[in-house]
């Protein structure tokens, strides 16, 4: 059973989410304000956090940021009436894995929640010759099965999207991906106009694994196209 934390002060939306998450056999816990939500998020383990941005007291963007300070793995879906592009971009760049605007389609929300659960449960598909699920590139090691990345045998904390990005690139060294391709492959659907979100995730990845961000060793830029993993390692 998947455990979901809903951080939302609109009782009608909470009731609606409870019904449809219940249909997915989820255990649901609800908090109306950010401070209480942060306390329980730090104490308990969740499979998904659904977060409103316009909360009393501590706003949802700050809640997202603080959760990501200690938890890089739990998927966060922002559900907000803020529909401006800048709000969506900021949400994704703050660490959210998904962003839906109110009013929302229940069918679409259910599909996205299922996709998030599926990505957490599935082992990333790799070619037969790398079925061990372990990729090594010099000092960098990616354990696909354990969703673990280590540099010089020291674990690197990555968000779900950062892990999926580096795994996709590392499994296909030398292949260049455009920003739109990476959005489609990693986020599973289009975020039209948000290609620069990929830039932010790549920059954070480089900050965690590269000795010199100005001269990256692992994740290279293909000028005029996008990004690729260094095939010469």
C-alpha positions in Angstrom: 0.0 0.0 0.0 1.4 3.4 -1.0 1.4 6.1 1.6 0.5 9.7 0.5 0.8 12.9 2.4 -1.6 15.6 1.3 -0.7 19.2 2.3 -3.8 21.2 1.3 -6.2 23.5 3.2 -9.2 23.2 0.8 -11.4 20.6 2.4 -13.3 19.9 -0.9 -10.1 19.1 -2.7 -8.9 17.0 0.2 -12.1 15.0 0.1 -11.8 14.5 -3.7 -8.2 13.4 -3.4 -9.1 11.0 -0.5 -11.7 9.3 -2.7 -9.6 8.7 -5.7 -6.4 7.9 -3.9 -8.5 5.4 -1.9 -9.5 3.8 -5.2 -5.7 3.3 -5.8 -5.5 1.6 -2.4 -3.4 4.4 -0.9 -3.1 5.3 2.8 -3.7 9.0 3.0 -2.5 11.4 5.7 -3.7 15.1 5.5 -2.2 18.3 6.9 -3.6 21.8 6.4 -0.5 23.9 7.0 3.1 23.7 6.1 4.7 23.6 9.5 2.7 20.5 10.6 3.4 18.9 7.2 7.2 19.4 7.6 7.2 17.8 11.0 5.4 14.6 9.8 7.4 14.6 6.5 10.6 14.5 8.5 9.3 11.8 10.8 7.5 9.4 8.5 8.3 7.9 5.1 5.9 8.6 2.2 5.6 7.3 -1.4 4.2 10.6 -2.6 3.6 14.1 -1.3 0.8 16.2 -2.9 1.4 19.9 -2.1 -0.6 23.1 -2.5 1.3 26.3 -2.9 -1.1 28.7 -1.2 -1.1 27.5 2.3 -1.7 29.4 5.6 1.5 30.4 7.3 4.4 28.7 5.4 3.8 28.7 1.6 4.1 25.5 -0.4 7.2 26.5 -2.3 9.1 26.9 1.0 7.7 23.6 2.2 9.0 21.9 -1.0 12.4 23.5 -0.6 12.7 22.4 3.1 11.6 18.9 2.4 14.3 18.6 -0.3 16.9 19.7 2.2 16.6 16.4 4.0 14.7 14.2 1.5 15.9 13.9 -2.1 13.9 10.8 -3.0 10.2 11.2 -2.1 8.2 12.3 -5.2 6.4 15.7 -4.7 3.4 16.7 -6.8 2.4 20.4 -6.6 -1.3 20.9 -7.0 -2.0 24.7 -7.2 -4.3 27.3 -8.6 -1.2 29.2 -9.7 -1.1 28.6 -13.4 1.6 31.0 -14.6 4.5 29.5 -16.3 7.0 31.1 -13.8 5.2 29.3 -10.9 5.4 25.9 -12.7 9.1 26.4 -13.5 9.9 27.5 -10.0 8.0 24.5 -8.6 9.9 22.1 -10.7 13.3 23.8 -10.1 12.6 23.8 -6.3 12.4 20.0 -6.4 8.9 19.1 -7.3 8.5 16.1 -9.7 5.2 17.2 -11.1 2.9 20.2 -11.3 -0.8 20.3 -11.9 -3.1 23.3 -11.9 -6.5 23.7 -10.4 -9.1 22.9 -11.5 -7.7 19.6 -12.6 -8.9 16.5 -14.4 -9.3 13.6 -11.9 -8.5 11.2 -14.7 -5.2 13.0 -15.5 -4.3 13.3 -11.8 -4.9 9.6 -11.3 -2.8 8.7 -14.3 0.1 10.9 -13.1 0.0 9.4 -9.6 0.0 5.9 -11.1 3.0 6.9 -13.3 4.9 8.2 -10.2 4.2 5.0 -8.3 5.2 2.9 -11.3 8.5 4.7 -11.7 9.3 4.1 -8.0 8.6 0.4 -8.3 10.1 -0.4 -11.7 13.8 -1.2 -12.1 15.2 0.9 -14.9 15.4 -1.3 -18.0 19.0 -1.8 -19.1 20.6 -3.8 -22.0 21.4 -7.5 -21.3 25.1 -6.9 -21.0 24.6 -4.4 -18.2 21.8 -6.4 -16.5 23.8 -6.3 -13.2 22.5 -2.8 -12.9 25.9 -1.3 -12.1 27.5 1.4 -14.2 31.0 2.6 -13.5 32.8 5.5 -15.1 36.1 6.2 -13.4 35.3 7.5 -9.9 31.6 7.6 -10.6 29.4 4.5 -9.9 25.6 4.3 -10.6 23.7 1.4 -9.0 20.5 1.3 -11.0 18.8 -1.4 -8.8 19.5 0.4 -5.6 19.0 3.9 -7.1 22.3 4.9 -5.7 25.1 7.1 -7.1 28.5 7.3 -5.5 31.6 9.3 -6.2 34.9 8.0 -4.8 32.7 5.5 -2.9 30.9 8.3 -1.2 27.1 8.4 -1.8 25.7 11.4 -3.6 22.1 12.4 -2.7 20.1 12.9 -5.8 16.4 13.9 -6.3 14.3 11.3 -8.3 14.6 13.4 -11.4 18.3 13.9 -11.0 18.8 10.2 -10.7 16.6 9.4 -13.7 18.5 12.0 -15.8 22.0 10.7 -15.0 20.8 7.1 -15.5 19.4 7.8 -18.9 22.5 9.7 -20.0 24.9 7.2 -18.6 23.2 4.2 -20.1 23.6 5.9 -23.5 27.1 7.5 -23.5 27.8 9.6 -26.5 24.2 10.0 -27.5 23.0 13.6 -27.5 19.6 14.5 -26.2 17.8 17.7 -26.7 16.2 19.4 -23.7 12.7 18.6 -25.0 13.7 14.9 -25.4 14.9 14.8 -21.8 11.7 16.3 -20.6 9.6 13.7 -22.5 11.8 10.8 -21.4 12.3 11.7 -17.8 9.0 13.4 -16.9 7.0 11.1 -19.2 5.0 13.8 -20.8 5.5 17.3 -22.3 6.3 20.4 -20.4 6.1 22.7 -23.3 8.2 25.8 -22.8 10.0 24.5 -19.8 13.1 23.2 -21.5 15.3 25.5 -19.2 14.1 23.3 -16.3 16.4 20.6 -17.7 19.3 23.1 -17.6 18.6 23.7 -13.8 18.6 19.9 -13.1 21.8 19.4 -15.2 23.5 22.2 -13.3 22.6 20.7 -10.0 23.8 17.3 -11.1 27.1 18.8 -12.3 27.4 20.6 -9.0 27.2 17.2 -7.2 29.4 15.0 -9.4 31.8 17.2 -11.3 35.1 18.4 -9.8 35.0 21.5 -12.0 31.6 22.6 -13.3 33.2 24.9 -15.9 35.0 21.8 -17.3 32.6 18.9 -16.7 34.0 15.4 -17.0 30.8 13.3 -17.1 27.8 15.3 -18.4 28.9 17.2 -21.5 27.1 19.9 -23.5 26.4 19.2 -27.2 26.2 22.8 -28.5 23.0 23.5 -30.4 21.4 20.3 -29.3 21.5 19.6 -25.6 23.5 17.2 -23.4 25.3 13.8 -23.6 27.3 11.6 -21.2 31.0 11.4 -21.9 31.6 8.3 -24.1 35.4 8.4 -23.6 35.4 7.4 -19.9 
